């Protein structure tokens, strides 16, 4: 670790940890939506939207702190990038949930659960990793595992698309489901971008 001669504002670490916890909440609510009724999904969708608003506020707090702080714990651009990437994860999950409600989707294809499980695990790993930014210790296992999960999500996504095109005759229903699973795939990609940003930070700080 590089020797630093100036004090650093450690508030950023707490804010990143709080932001990641909102992702855990959002991913778990998304999991609950899969087997819920139409009315239940509507209520869960509202709760995910609330989590998204809280995540947005956490992002705004990080940005405000960044503008107010002269000496940051690591590169300013990396702080901005990490905050933005965390926000993207929540945005994509919220969009997927919102589409499930707006499109009044009935039963979802079973492979959608595989996508959501990847998001839940990625969110848990991200929440565990954020506090470790203080010391930069034991982070490599985090980004390696998230990258593995994203590869798993890619395969699941391709199989799901193939299955949907084979089995769903109604083009409107197919279009609706395709849009939802694409948002879930984008969420998995966003978690990988968070992990890649953490790797970049750790390399710079080593």
C-alpha positions, 0 to 999 in steps of 0.5 A, a space after each residue: 500500500 502506498 504511503 500517504 502523508 495527508 489525511 483521507 476522508 473515510 466517509 466514502 467507504 461508508 457510503 459505498 457500503 450503504 449503496 451496495 446494501 441497497 443492491 442486496 435489498 433490490 435483488 432479493 425483492 426481485 427474487 420475491 417477484 418471480 413467484 408472486 401474484 400480479 398484486 404481489 408483484 405490484 407491491 414488491 415493485 413499489 418496494 424495489 422503486 423505494 430501494 432504487 430511490 435510496 440507492 440514488 440518494 446514496 450516489 448523490 451523497 457520494 458525488 456531493 462528498 467528492 465535490 467537497 473533499 480535497 483529498 480522497 481515499 483513491 483516484 477521484 475518477 475511480 470514485 465517480 466511476 464506482 458510484 455510477 456503476 453501483 447506481 447502474 446495477 440498481 437502475 437495471 433491476 428496478 427497470 426489470 421489476 417495473 416492466 414485470 408490473 407494467 406488462 402484467 406478466 404472468 408466469 415467467 420462464 424458469 430460467 429467469 430464476 437463474 438470472 435473478 439468482 446470479 444478481 442476488 449472489 453478485 449483490 451479496 458479494 459486492 456488499 461484502 467487498 465494499 468495506 474491504 476497500 478501506 484496506 484493499 485486502 482480499 478483493 481479488 476473490 470478489 472480482 474473480 467470482 463476479 466475473 464467473 457469475 457474469 459468464 454464467 449469466 451470459 450462458 443462461 441468457 442465451 439459453 433463455 432467449 433460445 427457449 423463448 423463441 422456440 416456445 412462445 408463439 405470441 409475438 407481443 408476449 415474446 417481446 415483453 419477456 425479451 425486454 425483461 430478460 435483457 434488463 436482467 442481463 444488463 444488471 449482471 453486466 453492471 455488477 461485472 463493471 463494478 467488480 472491474 472498477 474495484 480491480 482497477 482501484 486495487 491495482 492502482 493502490 497496490 
